Amino acid sequence: MNTCQPILLLLCLALPLPGLAQTEPSIEPKPDAQLAKVEVQGESTAQRELKTLATLYEARELFEKLHALAPLAELKFKVYARTQAEHQQRINLALVTRQGRVPVPLDAEDNFTIDPAWNRYPDATELKSKLLDGRVTWRADIRTPGLPPNERRLGDLRLQCKVGFESGVARGDKVGFLGRMVRALTSQPDSCDNTWSSGSSFADRALFAVTLVDGERRMALSNAMLQGLTEGSGAQYDWGFLLRERMFRLPMGDKRWSDETRVVMEFADDPQQPVDAALLASDHPLAQAARELQAGTTRPEQLRERLGKADERKFDSGRRLLRHLRVKTLLPPDLPPEVLAQLPAQDLSKLSPAQLMALLAKLPAYKAAAASAAKAASDVAAGAALGKPGLEVVELVTLYDGQDQLIKYALRQLSPTQRYR
């Protein structure tokens, strides 16, 4: 008997069938890769909001198992209108029992908790909204009390991601045993453990920027991590309509960021925030454009004409966001003059670091300098002693109102180790 057949059978069983809800993609660390754009018109008829008591109980088990990620938080569940804002007042969540609908009250934040009285009902009892299918979505909601309204705690969000997506509370098929086996066999990381980009989370209001702060360390996230900016229509996922402006992803699997990391949010309706003065005063083309921006006057077409095509998104709120990105490859620092003299007369900044390194390795002067440097430090490989090419990543993000007049902007130099495309 072929021993591969049982594994293949498990893999086939674990794969989603056509027509079933899709789980969030795990976005891998390929900085130069463009995400495929999938355009889907209208609303899906998949039963994305259908949940059972068993789903909630599994979420509770995961929460208790992983509670150390957020020891001061409690488990709540949140129900969101997915397609139209007015639906939020018409969710009318209830348990569907043999005796009829049992209302599930939501608090002021549209949250609810598991009621011990529900133990009298079978685990297969459904929780449903009266809204048509596809117009509501769910998440776990896990928050350490006492945080400012514009902050979340990374450990809370790590736990919230795992509880929501692995139980099936968040939209999509729950991970389950077979899903975990497939990931083990294929070395595919869970989206909540991905060091590059996690499953989606929702802010309480429309977002403009997110910054991670862990002690003295801080990192502004690229807008590629927000609002599905580079991910097509998003209509096949929960965030593709009303929630898009509130959606964000985080490098949750990057353990260099502790669970106590503050996830600081700037909302779309917050006032203009200060930008890096040195960057703004530089001769970078995005900085030059930023210096001429005028709130209430500058329009999107002016930026497009000056800087070219942007990542662009029009939101259900009427606001519009443009993101211009410039990525430049930098020469290794302190290259000897004889190496610089042999460089070809071309714009090397447009090469990838690997391409630039390959070009340098062919230069006689670079080979000699690398060998000399390696000999002086025998524990360093040839070439490494001279340093490696680097990346300069800068983005200019502009936000406009419903009349396409500039509200505010952000100019930031990004860490090249994060996702920015």
C-alpha positions in Angstrom: 0.0 0.0 0.0 1.3 3.4 -0.9 1.9 5.3 2.4 1.4 8.6 0.7 -2.3 7.9 0.0 -3.5 8.5 3.6 -1.6 11.8 3.8 -3.0 12.9 0.4 -6.5 12.0 1.5 -6.1 14.1 4.7 -4.8 17.0 2.6 -7.8 16.7 0.2 -10.2 16.6 3.1 -8.6 19.7 4.7 -8.8 21.8 1.5 -11.8 24.1 1.3 -14.4 23.1 -1.2 -15.8 25.5 -3.8 -18.6 27.6 -2.4 -17.5 27.3 1.2 -16.4 30.4 3.1 -12.8 31.4 2.6 -10.4 31.9 5.5 -8.1 34.9 5.6 -4.9 34.4 3.5 -1.5 34.2 5.2 0.5 36.9 3.4 4.1 35.7 3.1 7.2 37.9 3.4 7.9 38.7 -0.3 8.5 42.5 -0.4 8.6 42.7 -4.2 5.5 40.5 -4.8 2.2 42.0 -5.8 -0.9 40.4 -4.2 -3.3 39.0 -6.7 -6.4 41.2 -7.1 -9.7 39.4 -7.0 -12.7 41.5 -7.9 -16.1 40.1 -6.7 -19.3 42.0 -7.4 -22.2 42.0 -5.0 -22.6 40.1 -1.8 -21.7 36.4 -1.2 -24.5 34.1 -0.2 -22.2 32.0 2.0 -23.5 31.7 5.5 -20.7 33.8 6.9 -22.5 34.9 10.1 -24.1 31.5 11.1 -22.6 30.4 14.4 -23.6 27.8 17.0 -23.1 27.5 20.7 -20.4 24.9 20.0 -18.5 27.6 18.1 -18.6 29.9 21.1 -17.6 27.1 23.5 -14.6 26.2 21.4 -13.6 29.9 21.4 -13.9 29.9 25.2 -11.6 26.8 25.4 -9.0 28.5 23.3 -9.3 31.7 25.4 -8.7 29.7 28.6 -5.9 27.8 27.1 -4.0 30.9 25.8 -5.2 33.3 28.5 -1.5 34.1 29.4 -1.4 36.3 26.3 -3.9 38.7 27.9 -4.2 37.8 31.6 -6.3 40.8 32.6 -8.8 40.6 29.7 -12.1 38.8 29.5 -13.7 37.1 26.5 -16.4 38.9 24.6 -17.8 38.6 21.1 -18.6 41.4 18.7 -21.1 41.5 15.9 -20.5 43.9 13.0 -22.7 45.2 10.2 -20.7 44.2 7.1 -22.2 46.1 4.2 -24.3 49.0 5.4 -24.0 51.2 8.5 -27.7 51.3 9.2 -27.8 47.6 9.6 -25.9 47.9 13.0 -29.1 48.9 14.7 -31.0 46.0 13.1 -28.8 43.0 14.0 -31.4 41.5 16.4 -29.2 38.6 17.5 -30.9 35.6 19.0 -30.5 31.9 19.8 -32.7 29.8 17.5 -34.2 27.1 19.8 -37.1 24.7 19.4 -39.2 27.0 21.6 -38.5 30.0 19.4 -35.9 32.8 19.2 -34.2 33.8 22.5 -32.8 37.3 22.2 -29.1 37.9 22.8 -28.7 41.4 24.2 -25.7 43.4 22.9 -24.0 46.1 25.1 -23.2 49.7 24.0 -20.2 48.4 22.0 -22.3 45.6 20.3 -20.6 43.0 22.4 -22.0 40.0 24.2 -20.7 37.2 26.5 -21.6 33.6 26.9 -24.6 33.3 29.3 -24.3 30.3 31.6 -28.1 29.8 31.1 -27.3 28.7 27.6 -26.1 25.3 28.9 -29.7 24.1 28.8 -29.6 24.2 25.0 -27.9 21.7 22.7 -24.4 22.7 21.4 -25.8 22.7 17.9 -28.2 25.6 18.7 -27.6 28.4 16.2 -27.1 32.1 16.9 -28.5 34.2 14.1 -29.3 37.8 13.1 -32.5 38.7 11.4 -30.5 40.4 8.7 -30.0 38.6 5.4 -27.0 36.3 5.1 -23.8 38.1 4.3 -24.6 41.4 6.0 -23.1 40.6 9.4 -19.7 39.4 10.6 -18.3 38.3 13.9 -15.1 38.6 15.9 -13.8 37.8 19.3 -13.2 41.0 21.3 -10.4 40.8 23.9 -9.2 43.9 25.6 -7.1 44.7 28.7 -9.1 47.3 30.7 -7.7 50.8 31.2 -6.1 51.4 27.9 -6.6 54.8 26.1 -9.3 54.7 23.4 -6.7 54.9 20.6 -4.6 52.0 21.8 -4.7 48.2 21.8 -2.3 45.8 23.4 -0.5 43.4 21.1 -1.0 40.4 23.4 -4.7 41.0 23.4 -4.8 41.1 19.6 -2.7 37.9 19.4 -5.2 36.1 21.6 -8.2 37.7 19.8 -6.8 36.5 16.4 -6.3 32.9 17.6 -9.6 32.7 19.4 -11.5 34.1 16.5 -10.0 32.4 13.5 -9.2 29.0 15.0 -12.6 28.5 16.5 -14.6 29.7 13.5 -16.1 32.8 15.2 -14.4 35.0 12.7 -15.6 34.5 9.1 -14.3 31.4 7.4 -13.9 27.7 8.2 -12.4 27.1 11.6 -8.8 25.7 11.4 -9.7 22.4 13.1 -7.6 19.3 13.4 -7.1 18.7 9.7 -6.2 22.3 9.0 -3.5 22.2 11.7 -2.2 18.9 10.2 -1.9 20.4 6.8 0.0 23.4 8.2 2.3 21.0 10.0 3.0 19.0 6.9 3.4 22.0 4.6 5.2 24.3 7.2 2.5 26.9 6.5 2.2 29.3 9.4 -1.1 30.2 10.9 -2.0 33.7 9.9 -2.0 34.7 13.6 1.6 33.5 13.9 2.8 35.0 10.7 5.8 37.3 11.2 4.9 39.3 8.1 1.1 40.0 8.2 -1.7 38.6 10.4 -5.3 37.9 9.8 -7.5 41.0 9.8 -8.5 43.0 12.9 -10.9 46.0 13.1 -10.4 49.3 14.8 -13.2 51.1 16.5 -13.2 53.9 13.9 -11.8 54.6 10.5 -8.0 54.3 10.5 -5.3 56.5 9.1 -2.1 55.1 10.7 -0.8 52.5 13.2 2.4 52.5 15.2 3.9 49.8 17.3 5.5 51.0 20.6 7.4 48.6 22.8 9.5 50.5 25.4 11.9 52.6 23.5 11.4 50.8 20.2 8.7 52.0 17.8 7.8 51.2 14.2 5.2 53.0 12.0 3.4 50.4 9.9 3.1 50.9 6.2 -0.3 51.6 4.9 0.0 48.4 3.0 -1.0 46.8 6.3 -4.2 48.9 6.6 -7.5 48.8 4.8 -6.5 46.1 2.3 -4.8 48.8 0.3 -3.0 46.5 -2.0 -5.4 43.5 -1.7 -7.9 44.2 -4.5 -11.6 44.7 -3.8 -11.7 42.5 -0.6 -15.3 41.7 -1.3 -14.7 38.0 -0.7 -13.6 38.8 2.9 -15.5 40.4 5.8 -13.7 43.7 5.5 -14.3 44.4 1.8 -17.3 46.8 2.3 -18.2 48.9 5.4 -15.4 47.7 7.6 -12.6 48.2 5.1 -11.6 51.6 6.5 -11.2 50.1 9.9 -9.2 47.0 9.0 -5.6 46.5 9.9 -3.0 43.7 10.0 -0.1 43.3 12.3 3.2 41.3 12.3 1.8 39.2 15.2 4.2 36.3 14.8 7.3 38.6 15.2 8.2 37.8 18.8 10.6 40.7 18.9 7.5 42.7 19.7 6.4 41.7 23.2 2.8 41.1 24.3 3.0 44.4 26.1 3.6 46.3 22.8 1.2 49.2 22.4 -0.7 49.3 19.1 -1.2 53.1 18.8 -3.8 54.2 16.3 -4.4 57.5 14.5 -7.9 57.7 13.2 -9.1 59.3 10.0 -10.9 62.1 12.0 -7.9 62.9 14.2 -6.1 66.2 13.5 -2.9 66.4 11.4 0.0 64.8 13.3 3.6 66.0 13.1 5.9 64.4 10.6 9.6 63.7 10.7 11.1 67.2 10.3 14.4 65.9 8.9 12.6 63.7 6.3 10.3 66.5 5.4 13.2 68.9 4.8 15.1 66.5 2.7 15.4 66.5 -1.1 13.5 63.2 -1.4 10.8 63.6 -4.1 8.0 62.6 -1.8 9.2 65.1 0.8 9.3 67.9 -1.9 5.7 67.0 -2.8 4.7 66.9 0.9 6.0 70.4 1.5 3.5 71.8 -1.0 0.4 70.0 0.3 -2.4 72.3 1.6 -5.3 71.0 3.6 -8.6 71.9 2.0 -6.9 72.8 -1.3 -4.7 69.9 -2.7 -6.6 67.4 -4.8 -5.8 63.8 -5.7 -5.2 64.6 -9.4 -2.4 67.0 -8.5 -0.5 64.3 -6.7 -1.1 61.8 -9.5 0.2 64.3 -12.0 3.3 65.0 -10.0 4.2 61.6 -8.6 2.5 59.2 -10.9 0.2 56.3 -10.1 -0.6 55.5 -6.5 -2.2 52.8 -4.4 -5.6 54.3 -4.1 -8.9 53.4 -2.4 -12.3 55.1 -2.2 -14.2 54.2 1.0 -17.9 53.8 1.7 -17.5 57.0 3.9 -16.7 59.0 0.8 -13.1 59.5 1.9 -10.3 58.7 -0.5 -6.8 57.6 0.3 -3.7 57.7 -1.9 -0.3 56.0 -1.1 2.8 56.9 -3.1 5.7 54.5 -2.4 9.4 54.9 -3.3 11.8 52.1 -2.7 15.5 52.8 -3.4 18.4 50.4 -3.1 21.4 51.8 -1.4 25.1 51.0 -2.0 27.0 49.4 0.9 28.5 52.1 3.1 32.1 53.1 2.8 32.9 51.4 -0.5 36.5 52.2 -1.6 36.9 54.9 -4.2 38.4 52.4 -6.7 35.1 50.4 -6.5 33.0 53.5 -7.0 35.1 54.4 -10.0 34.2 51.0 -11.7 30.4 51.2 -11.1 28.4 51.5 -14.4 26.7 54.7 -15.3 23.2 53.7 -14.6 20.6 54.2 -11.8 21.6 51.5 -9.4 18.9 52.4 -6.9 16.3 50.6 -9.1 18.1 47.3 -8.8 17.2 44.9 -6.0 19.8 44.4 -3.3 20.5 40.9 -4.7 21.0 42.4 -8.2 23.2 45.1 -6.9 25.3 42.6 -5.0 25.7 40.4 -8.1 26.9 43.4 -10.1 29.4 44.4 -7.4 30.8 40.9 -7.2 31.8 41.1 -10.9 33.9 44.2 -10.4 37.7 43.6 -10.1 38.2 46.4 -7.6 35.3 45.0 -5.4 36.8 41.5 -5.5 40.2 42.8 -4.4 38.7 45.0 -1.7 36.5 42.1 -0.4 39.4 39.7 -0.3 41.5 42.2 1.5 38.8 42.9 4.1 38.1 39.2 4.6 41.8 38.6 5.2 41.9 41.4 7.8 39.0 39.8 9.6 39.3 36.1 8.9 35.9 35.3 10.6 34.0 37.4 8.1 33.2 36.0 4.6 34.5 37.9 1.6 32.0 40.6 0.6 30.3 40.6 4.0 33.2 42.6 5.4 32.4 45.4 3.1 28.7 45.5 4.1 25.6 44.7 2.1 23.3 46.9 0.0 20.4 48.4 1.9 16.9 49.7 1.2 15.4 53.1 1.7 11.6 52.8 1.8 9.5 56.0 2.0 5.7 56.5 1.6 3.5 59.5 1.3 -0.1 58.9 2.3 -2.8 61.5 1.6 -6.4 61.4 2.8 -9.2 63.4 1.1 -12.8 64.1 2.0 -15.9 63.4 0.0 -15.2 66.4 -2.2 -11.6 65.2 -2.9 -10.1 68.0 -0.8 -7.0 67.1 1.3 -7.7 66.4 5.0 -4.2 65.4 6.1 -1.1 63.5 5.2 1.7 61.3 6.5 5.3 61.1 5.3 7.3 58.3 6.8 10.4 56.3 6.3 9.7 52.6 6.8 11.6 49.8 8.1 12.6 47.7 5.1 12.0 44.5 7.1 8.3 45.1 7.3 5.6 44.4 4.7 5.2 47.6 2.5 3.7 46.2 -0.7 
